[in-house]
């Protein structure tokens, strides 16, 4: 009976699902709300070379540009990566041209909200690693005092996924805009979104993220940001990315 009871307890433990987004002991509970002073927008590898091969590329670019313009309005830092630009060229002009002014590295060791506000702007990092979470990017996010990131770009099942996994392991909250990520194959995108969700990233939409960062209709930038919401709604009318398939 003791052996059977022990086996039953073992089966129960094995069948108990791991809490969504579970972290090591002592890690911060998840998932917190997005706060402007503690959030950065990450734009992953939206480069010219991929224009003809990524599913819904034009919709991804236009939606990501709305996120960048929103970040600029609300003083949310923007981090852009470019995967081996010698081969894959630079960030597409539709995004590069609307980036907030470039900034130097945030002061190391100063993670106060005032430091984050002072460093609000954009930085572009070249990389060969698939994940955006290179040493330089990780140091920049730490210096900014980031506790959460909003993630868009490509490809969902490679660079976006590995970025999210790396940042989750570092204890950051990760919000993936499902209408602003894609892959060459729709199936890869769909599977990656499910894995991101299972790993603890929060799946959201561009409009939801915008309103969460805005917070209140009395926000001084409400009217300007509302125009970006309308722009995003127009994009959504023809977007191929409003699906999990």
C-alpha positions as CSV (number, residue, x, y, z in Angstrom):
1,X,0.0,0.0,0.0
2,X,2.8,2.4,0.8
3,X,4.5,1.7,-2.5
4,X,1.2,2.3,-4.3
5,X,0.6,5.5,-2.4
6,X,4.0,6.7,-3.3
7,X,3.5,5.9,-6.9
8,X,0.2,7.7,-6.9
9,X,1.8,10.8,-5.3
10,X,4.6,10.7,-8.0
11,X,2.0,10.5,-10.7
12,X,0.1,13.4,-9.1
13,X,3.3,15.5,-9.0
14,X,4.0,14.7,-12.7
15,X,0.5,15.6,-13.8
16,X,0.4,18.9,-11.9
17,X,0.9,21.6,-14.6
18,X,3.8,24.0,-14.1
19,X,2.4,27.5,-13.3
20,X,2.3,29.6,-16.5
21,X,5.5,31.6,-16.5
22,X,6.9,29.9,-13.4
23,X,10.3,31.1,-12.4
24,X,13.1,30.1,-10.0
25,X,12.5,30.6,-6.3
26,X,12.8,34.3,-5.4
27,X,12.0,35.6,-8.8
28,X,9.5,38.4,-9.3
29,X,5.8,37.3,-9.7
30,X,4.4,37.6,-13.2
31,X,2.9,39.2,-15.0
32,X,2.9,42.9,-14.0
33,X,1.1,45.7,-15.8
34,X,3.2,47.7,-18.3
35,X,4.5,51.0,-16.8
36,X,6.0,53.6,-19.1
37,X,9.0,54.2,-16.7
38,X,9.9,50.5,-16.6
39,X,9.1,49.4,-20.1
40,X,11.1,49.3,-23.4
41,X,10.0,48.5,-26.9
42,X,12.1,45.9,-28.7
43,X,12.1,45.8,-32.5
44,X,13.7,42.6,-33.7
45,X,15.4,42.4,-37.1
46,X,12.9,44.1,-39.4
47,X,15.3,44.5,-42.2
48,X,15.0,45.2,-45.9
49,X,16.4,41.8,-47.0
50,X,13.4,40.0,-45.5
51,X,10.7,42.0,-47.3
52,X,10.0,39.3,-50.0
53,X,10.1,36.2,-47.7
54,X,8.2,37.0,-44.5
55,X,4.4,36.3,-44.3
56,X,2.5,39.6,-43.9
57,X,5.7,41.6,-44.0
58,X,4.0,44.9,-44.9
59,X,1.5,44.6,-42.1
60,X,4.2,43.7,-39.7
61,X,6.2,46.8,-40.7
62,X,3.3,49.2,-40.5
63,X,2.1,47.9,-37.2
64,X,5.6,48.0,-35.7
65,X,6.0,51.5,-36.9
66,X,2.8,52.4,-35.0
67,X,4.4,50.9,-31.9
68,X,7.6,52.9,-32.5
69,X,5.7,56.2,-32.9
70,X,3.7,55.5,-29.8
71,X,6.9,54.8,-27.8
72,X,8.3,58.1,-29.1
73,X,5.2,60.0,-28.0
74,X,5.2,58.4,-24.5
75,X,9.0,58.5,-23.9
76,X,9.4,54.7,-23.9
77,X,12.9,53.6,-24.9
78,X,13.2,51.8,-28.2
79,X,15.8,49.1,-28.8
80,X,16.3,47.9,-32.4
81,X,18.5,45.0,-33.5
82,X,19.8,44.2,-37.0
83,X,20.8,40.6,-37.7
84,X,24.1,40.6,-39.6
85,X,23.3,43.7,-41.7
86,X,26.2,43.0,-44.1
87,X,24.0,40.3,-45.5
88,X,20.5,41.3,-44.5
89,X,20.8,45.1,-44.8
90,X,19.4,47.7,-42.4
91,X,16.1,48.3,-40.7
92,X,13.4,49.1,-43.2
93,X,13.0,52.9,-43.8
94,X,9.3,52.8,-42.6
95,X,10.6,52.0,-39.1
96,X,14.0,53.6,-39.2
97,X,12.6,57.0,-40.2
98,X,10.2,57.2,-37.3
99,X,12.6,56.1,-34.5
100,X,13.0,58.6,-31.7
101,X,16.4,60.4,-31.5
102,X,19.3,58.0,-30.8
103,X,20.7,58.1,-27.3
104,X,24.0,57.0,-25.7
105,X,24.1,54.2,-23.3
106,X,22.1,54.8,-20.1
107,X,24.2,55.5,-17.0
108,X,25.4,52.2,-15.7
109,X,24.0,51.3,-12.3
110,X,21.3,54.0,-12.3
111,X,18.0,52.3,-12.8
112,X,15.9,55.1,-11.4
113,X,12.8,56.2,-13.4
114,X,14.5,59.6,-14.0
115,X,17.4,57.8,-15.6
116,X,15.0,55.9,-17.8
117,X,13.2,59.0,-18.8
118,X,16.5,60.7,-19.7
119,X,17.5,57.8,-21.8
120,X,14.2,57.5,-23.6
121,X,15.0,57.4,-27.3
122,X,16.4,54.7,-29.5
123,X,19.5,52.6,-29.9
124,X,20.3,50.2,-32.7
125,X,22.5,47.2,-32.1
126,X,24.0,44.9,-34.7
127,X,24.2,41.2,-33.9
128,X,24.9,37.8,-35.1
129,X,23.2,36.0,-32.2
130,X,19.7,35.0,-33.0
131,X,18.3,36.4,-29.7
132,X,18.2,40.2,-29.3
133,X,19.6,39.6,-25.8
134,X,23.3,40.2,-26.6
135,X,25.5,41.4,-23.8
136,X,25.2,45.0,-25.0
137,X,21.4,44.9,-25.2
138,X,21.1,43.3,-21.8
139,X,23.4,45.9,-20.3
140,X,21.4,48.7,-21.9
141,X,18.1,47.3,-20.6
142,X,19.6,46.9,-17.1
143,X,20.8,50.5,-17.2
144,X,17.4,51.7,-18.2
145,X,15.9,49.9,-15.3
146,X,13.5,47.9,-17.5
147,X,11.2,45.4,-15.8
148,X,9.2,44.7,-19.0
149,X,9.6,44.7,-22.7
150,X,7.1,44.9,-25.6
151,X,8.4,42.8,-28.4
152,X,7.7,42.9,-32.2
153,X,9.6,41.8,-35.3
154,X,10.8,38.6,-36.9
155,X,11.1,35.7,-37.1
156,X,8.6,34.6,-34.5
157,X,10.0,31.1,-34.2
158,X,13.6,32.1,-34.2
159,X,14.8,35.5,-33.0
160,X,11.6,36.6,-31.4
161,X,11.2,33.4,-29.5
162,X,14.8,33.2,-28.3
163,X,14.7,36.8,-27.3
164,X,11.6,36.2,-25.2
165,X,13.1,33.1,-23.6
166,X,16.3,34.9,-22.7
167,X,14.5,37.9,-21.2
168,X,12.1,35.7,-19.2
169,X,15.1,33.8,-17.7
170,X,16.5,37.2,-16.7
171,X,13.3,38.0,-14.8
172,X,11.8,40.5,-17.2
173,X,8.1,40.5,-18.2
174,X,7.7,40.0,-22.0
175,X,4.7,41.1,-23.9
176,X,4.6,40.0,-27.5
177,X,2.4,41.9,-30.0
178,X,0.9,39.0,-31.9
179,X,-0.1,41.3,-34.8
180,X,3.4,42.6,-35.1
181,X,5.5,39.4,-35.4
182,X,5.8,36.9,-38.2
183,X,7.8,34.2,-39.9
184,X,8.4,33.0,-43.4
185,X,5.9,30.2,-42.8
186,X,2.5,30.7,-41.2
187,X,2.9,27.3,-39.4
188,X,6.2,28.3,-37.7
189,X,4.6,31.6,-36.5
190,X,1.5,29.8,-35.1
191,X,3.5,27.2,-33.2
192,X,5.9,29.8,-31.9
193,X,3.0,31.9,-30.5
194,X,1.8,28.9,-28.6
195,X,5.3,28.2,-27.2
196,X,5.7,31.9,-26.2
197,X,2.5,31.7,-24.3
198,X,3.4,28.4,-22.6
199,X,6.9,29.8,-21.7
200,X,5.4,32.8,-19.8
201,X,5.3,35.6,-22.3
202,X,2.1,37.5,-22.5
203,X,0.5,37.6,-26.0
204,X,-1.2,40.9,-26.7
205,X,-2.1,43.3,-29.6
206,X,-0.7,46.6,-30.6
207,X,-3.9,48.5,-29.7
208,X,-4.1,46.8,-26.2
209,X,-0.4,47.7,-25.5
210,X,-1.0,51.3,-26.6
211,X,-3.9,51.8,-24.3
212,X,-2.1,50.1,-21.4
213,X,0.8,52.4,-21.7
214,X,-1.5,55.4,-22.1
215,X,-3.5,54.5,-19.0
216,X,-5.9,57.4,-18.9
217,X,-7.9,59.5,-21.4
218,X,-6.6,62.6,-19.5
219,X,-3.0,61.7,-20.5
220,X,-1.5,64.8,-22.1
221,X,-0.6,62.8,-25.2
222,X,-4.1,61.1,-25.5
223,X,-5.1,63.0,-28.6
224,X,-1.8,62.3,-30.4
225,X,-1.8,58.7,-29.5
226,X,-5.4,58.2,-30.4
227,X,-4.5,59.1,-33.9
228,X,-2.0,56.2,-33.9
229,X,-4.7,53.9,-32.6
230,X,-6.8,54.9,-35.6
231,X,-3.9,54.3,-37.9
232,X,-3.5,50.8,-36.4
233,X,-7.2,50.1,-36.9
234,X,-6.8,51.0,-40.6
235,X,-3.9,48.6,-40.9
236,X,-5.8,45.9,-39.2
237,X,-8.5,46.0,-41.9
238,X,-6.1,44.3,-44.4
239,X,-3.6,42.7,-42.0
240,X,-2.8,39.0,-42.6
241,X,-1.5,38.7,-39.0
242,X,-4.7,38.8,-37.1
243,X,-4.8,35.0,-36.8
244,X,-3.1,32.2,-34.7
245,X,-3.2,29.9,-37.7
